């Protein structure tokens, strides 16, 4: 293909791509420098182009980077995104988890007695939530991509706020279970939806810390939920509503308000952000493309091939299994922490028992944020989860080894250290190890689906006959945490091993004759792709 003089590079004659997508503008590849994308933000020795091209490649056919972005401009943009995007999703997820786990606080305040629950009835009510959650997990993940996170996330927030309110009017196990099932449907897309939403804004190595800023709301929900429940119980009544009913109603009303506010504060994607200038929008898109091998677009269409690439990736499958096992601990702690504290301090008042659940969650939130920050700065994921897991294992060993109240309460702090960490680590890991937008949505949805299967198991981990020390429940959690440790080590070693194998492959010969579409469909199977453990 002949090149116009306006596209000539002063360093070497321009070579055009021989195969192009219809969406890809004619774009020269400079072998000695980088191609200019936006003059404000892309450094390049090749400046003799007529005008910047907005839709362009950031990688060559063989996965080699073509452009370098201005780090200072990126840092300014990142801070701006942090201020406009992260706070809203963090607060929404805080009340998402509060509305899920407040049934544990309600249990201490007479939920079982007023509904006439006996034996395993409480566990059945908990299970109803996860059945709805699991069944609608993948459909909700794809709906989030189809309708857009800026609309889907606020809609689901209002939905689970409404069903939290309705829970406060439950009178039997049947209607309590039905409402919890509907609550599970609305919450099904929140964790994967927010993770997918943030991946539209952040680079792979930046994502884990931003994910932690909302994942840490899980332990903070336990802390804040305990404080809020204690404060609500001191109100006595509101009309005909008393005790545990007030917990559901007041917290649900707050959630609905936040959901309505989110309709106005969540921006769907960089292109539609009114708070970004045109140059900032270009940079926001360019920096995402700059680390995606052989991609020409940030948001792609649904195809079965891309969905399967996300689901069937070996990293997705192993990560999902680990997250499922880890969620037995995380969700079990969320639902049963008040019950565990009650068995440790049986003679304390209900308000005192609620307050005793707060400090372990604060410690858990600090660990999530701190280790995720280190993960961001070092661009490493699995190693920090592997480091934290033995602490949780020690906590469950203490639960199994002693009946001393102070020692068991101290063990709750150890358990909380890594219980919620993998929610941030796993979704960041998957976002870093698939390329296309559709594959990423599918991978995160699969991960959270397995996680909620673990959550369903957790609802049966602490059974009435096993109290007050719950050796079976604590033994199950020790086994699942130990399995997480072993599988995480295996995954880390395999990713490093496979990267070494990929380094020996002949990229040119493998990609010879492939079209741009064929290259995009390769995703993580592209020979120039490298796993980021």
N, C-alpha and C positions, 0 to 999 in steps of 0.2 A: 504494500500500500504506500502510495506516495504521501509525503507529509508537506504541508504548507510551510512557507518560510516563517510564519508567526509561531510555529510549533518547534522550531529548531533549537537545539541545545548547544550552547557554545562549547561545551566540554567534549561532546562526541555526537556524531550523527544520530538523529532520533530514530528509534525503532518502535513501531506501533504494534499493538497486540494483534495477532493474526485471527483470533476468534473473539467475538464480542457479544455481550448480551445486548438486546435492543435498548435496555435502560442505561447502558454504559456509553458516555460520550467518548468521542475520539480523544485519547489521552496518551501522551508520549510517556515512555519509561526512560528516564535518564539513568545511565549506568554509573555515572560518577557522582551524581548528586541526588536530590529528591525532587519530586514533582510538586509544584505549588498547588495548594488547594484553596487557601484563603490568605491573602497577603498579610493580614494582621497577625496570624497565628502560626503559619507554617514556615519553617526555616528551609531555605533552599538556595543553592547557587544559581539555579535556572530561573531567571526573572523575566525573560523576554517573551512572555505569553501575552496575548491580546487582552484576556480577561480570566478571572478565576472560574473554575468549574465547580459547582456545588455537589453534583453526584459523581463521585469518582472513586477509583480504587485506592486503597491504602496498602495493598500487598500486590506483588507481582503474581503471575500465574503460578509460580513455584513457592509462594508463601513468603517471599522476601519483602521486608518493609520498604516502602517507597518514600515515605514522608516522615518528618520529625516535627512534633508539635512544641510550641513555646511553653515551657514548664511554668513560667510565672503567670501567663495568661490562664493556663489550666488551673493553677492553684486558686486564682481569683474566682474563676467560674465554679470550681468545686465548693468553695466556701459559700457562694451564693445559692447553689443547689442544696447544700446542707441546711441553710436557713429556711428555704421555701418548701422542701420536700419531706425531710426526715421528721420534723416535729409532729406534723399531722398524722403520719402513719404510725408513729410511736404511741401517741396518745390514743388513737383508735384501737391499736392492738392491746394497749393496757386494759381498756374496758372490755375488749373482746375476751381476754383471759379472765378478767374479774367475773364477767357474766357466765363463763364456763365453770369456774372453780368456786363461786360463792355458795354453791350447794354444800360444800364442806363446812363453811361458816354457819349456814342455815341448819345443818345437822346438829351442831352444838346448841342451837337456840330453839330446838323442839320440832324440827321439820319431820322427823320420823314419828314422833309421838302424835302430832296433830293429824298426820295422814294415815295413821294406823299401820305403819310399816313394821314388818317383823322378819327375822331371819335374813334371807338374801334379798329382800325387797329393795333396799337402798342400792345394792350393787346392780340390780335390774334397771333401776332408774338411770344410773350412771351409764350403763351399757346402751340404753336407747339413744343417748346423745351420739355415741361413736358409730352406731349403725347408720344414722343419717349422715354423719360426717364422712364415713368411708365410702358409702354408695355414691355420694355426690361430689367426692373429691376431684376426680378427673374432669367430669363435666363442668364443674365450677372453674377449674383452672383454664380450660379452653374458652369458657364464656368470658373470663376476665380478659383474655387476649382479643376475643371477637368484639366484645362491646367496648373494651377499653378500660383500664384500671381506674381512670378518673371518674367513671360512672359506676362501675361494678362494685368497687370497694365501699363507697358511701352507701349504696343501695343495700348491700349485705349488712353494713353496720346498723342501719336503721332497722333492718329485719331482726337481727338478734337482740337489739334493744327492746323491740316490741315483745318478743317471746320471753325475754327475761321478766318483763312486767307481768305477762300472763302467768308465768310460773308462780308469782306471788298469790294468785287466786286459785291454785290447785287445791283439790279436796280429796282426791283418791290417787292411788298408785297409777291407775290407768290414764287419767288426764295429765298427771305429772310426767309420765313417760312419753306421752304423745307430744307434749310441749318441748321436752328435752330433745326428742327426735327432730322437731322442726328447728330448734335452736342449732342442732348439729348441721342441718342443711345450710343454714345461713352462715355458719362459721366455717364451713368446709373450704371455702376459697380464700380465707383471710391470710393464713400463713404463706401458702404458695403464691397468692395474688400479690401480696406486698413484696415478697422476694423477687417475683418477676417484674413488678413495677420498678423497683429500685435498680434492677439490671438494665432498664432503659436509660438510666441516668449516669451510672458509674462504671468505671473500668473494673476489670476483674479483681485486681489487687486492692482496690478501694472498697469493694463491695462488702467484704466480711465485716469491717468495722461499722458500716452503715446498717447492715443487717443486725449487728449486735445491739445497735441503739434502739431497735424495736423488739428484738428477741429478749433483751434484758428486762423488758416489761413483763415477761412471764413471771420471774421471781419477784419483781417489784409489785406485780398484781397480788401475789401472795401476801407481801408486806402491807401494801396499801389497802388491799381487800380486808385484811385483818383489822387494821386501824379503822377503816370505814365502817365495817360491820360492828365494831365495838361502839363507835360513835352513834350509829343508827339504833343500836339496842338501848342506848341511854334515853332515846326519845320516848320510849314507852309505847305510844300508839299514834296513828294518824287516821282519824275516823275509825272505821272498823278494822283497819289493818294493824296488826301487832307483831312484835318480835321478828321471826324469820321472814314473814311476808313483806315487811318493810324493806328488808335487805334487797330482795329481788326487785321490788317496785322502784325504789329510789335509784338504785344503780342502773336499772333499765332506762329510766327517764333521762339520766345523764348521758347514757350511750346514744339514745335517739337524738339528743341535741347535738352531740359530736358528729353523728352521721350526717345530719342536715348541714352542719357547718362544713363538713368535708366536701360536699358538692361544690362549694365555692372556693375551696383552698387547694384541692388536688388537681394538678395539671397533668393531663394524660401523657404527654411526651414532649420532648424539647421543642419540636416544631410548632407546638400550639401554646407555648409558655409566653404569656404577655409580659412577664417580668424579665425576659431575656431579650437583648438587642439582636438584630439580624446576624451580626458577627458572632455573638455568643451562641446563637443557635447553630451556626455553621460549625463552630468549634465543638459544641456538645455532641453533634453527630459525627464529626471527623474523629474525635478521640475514641469513640466506640468502635468505629470502623478500623482504626489504626491497629487494633490488636486481634482482628478477626481474619483468619487466613482465607483468602480467595472470596471475600464477600463484596458485594456492590450495593447492599441495602441493609439498613438497620432493622426495619420491620418487614418481614416477608409474609407471604401467604401460607395458608394451611396446605400441607401435602402429607399424604400418608408416609412417604419415605422419610420426611424430616421428623415427623412425630415418632416413628420407630427408631430413628437415629438417637433421639433423646432418651427414649425408654430403654432401649436395648444396649446402650453403652455399658461396658463392663464396670466403669466407675459409677454410673447411675445405680446399677443393680446392687453392687456391694455397699455403696453409701446408704441406699434405702434400707437394706437389711440392718446395718449398724444403727440407723436412725430409729428403726422400729424397735430394736432391742433397747436402745437408750431411752425411748419414750415410755417404756414400762416404768422406768425410774422417775422420769420427769413428771408424767401425768399422775403417777401414783403419789408422788410427793404433793402435787397440787391438790388432789382430792382428799388425801388422808392425813396431811400434816396436822390439821386441827385434832383429828382423832388420835394420832400418835402423841401429841402434846397432852391431850386429856388423860391418856394412860400413864404418862410420866408424872403429871401433876393432877391427880384425880380429885383432890380436895380444894383446888382453887376455884374461884368464881368463873363463870362463863366468859366474862369480859377479860379476866386475867389470862385465861387459856387462849383467847383470841390474840391477845397482845404478845404472848410467848411465841406465836408463829411468825412474828415480824422479823426479828434479828437474823435468823438463818437465811431468809429470802434476801435481805439486804446484802449479806455476804455473797450469796449466789449471784446477784446482779453485778456486784463489783468484779467478781471473777469473769463473768461473761464479757464485760466491757474491757477489762484489763487485758485478758488474753486475746480478745479480738483485735485490740489496738496493736498488740505485738504482731499478730498475724498480718495485719495490713502493712505494717512497716517492714516486715521481713518477706512478704509475699509467700508465706508458708501457711498451710491450713492444718493438715492432719497431726503434725507433731505436737501442737498445743493441746489438742484433745487427748492425745496419747499421754501427755505429761499430767493432765488433770485427772484422768480416770482413776489412777491408784488411790487418790485422796478419797474419792467416793467409795471405792472398794473398802478402804479402811473404816469408813463410817458404818457401812453395813456389817462389817466384822465386829465392830463394837456393839451394835444392836443385838447381834447373835451371841456375843460372849459375855454380856453382863446385864443385870437388872437394876444396876445403880441409876437412880433418876438423873443425877447431874451428868454422868457419863453418857447416858442415852440422849439427853438434850444436847450435849456437845456434839454427839454424832450427827445430829440433824444439820449442823453447820458444815461438817465434812461432806455429807451427802449432797448438799446444795451447791457445792463448788463446781461440779461439772454436769449436774443434772440437766441444766438448760443450755449449756454451751454449744452442743452439737446442732441445735436449731440454727444458729448463725453459721457455724463452720460448714455444715453439710450443704446448705443452699448456696453459700459462696463457692464451695468446692465444685458443685455441679455447674454453676454459672460460668466458672472459669474453664471448664473442661468440655463444653459444647460450643458450637459456633453460631448456628442460626437461632433467630428469635423463637421460632416454633419449637425447635428441639429443646431449647432452654425451658420453655413453658412446660413441655412434656416431661422433661427430666425432673424439674422441681415438683410438679404434680405427682409424679411417681414416688418421689422421696417422701412427700408429706402423706401420701396414701399409706405407705408402709409404716410411717410414724404413727398414724392413727390406728392401725391394726395393733401396734404396741400399746397405744392408749386404751384400746378396748380390753386388751389383756390386763392392763393395770387396774381396771375397775373390779377385777376379781382377785387381786393380789393380796388384799387385806380382808379376810373373811371373819365373821363373828366368832366362829368356834376357835379361831387361831389366836384370839386376844387373851390377855392384854399385851403380851410381848410380841406376838405375831412372828414366830420363828419361820413359818413357811413363806410369808410375804417378804420378810427381810432376806431369806435365803434365795428366793426367786430373783430379787433385785441384785443381790451379790453375784449370782450366776449370769444375769443379763449384762451387768456392768463388766464383768470379767470377759465375757464374749465380745463385747464392744472393743475392749482393749486388744484382744488377740486379732480380731478381724481388721481393726484399724492399722495395726502394725503390718499385717499381710498386704493390705491395700497400698500402703505407702511403699513397701518394698517392690510390689509388682509394678507400680507406676514408674518408679525409677528404672527398673529392669527394662520395661517396654520402651522407655525413652532412649535407652542405650541401643536397643534393637532398631528403632526408627532412624537413629543417626547413621546407620550403615546402609540405608536404602538409597537407591538411585532415583532421586525425585524426577529428573528430566525424563528418563525412560518410562517411568510409571504414569506420568501425566501427558505424555506425547499423544496428540490427537484428540484430547478431551476438550469439549466446549466449556464455556464459562458456567453454564447450568450444571454440567456434569461435575465440575470442580466444586461448586457450591453444595451439591448433594453429597459429596464425600464427607463433609463435616469433620468429625474427629478422626475419620479414616484417611484424611488427607496426609500424605507422607511427610509434609513439612510441619504438621501439627505436633505439638509436644504437650504432654500432660503437665499440669501444675499441681503437685501434691501439697 
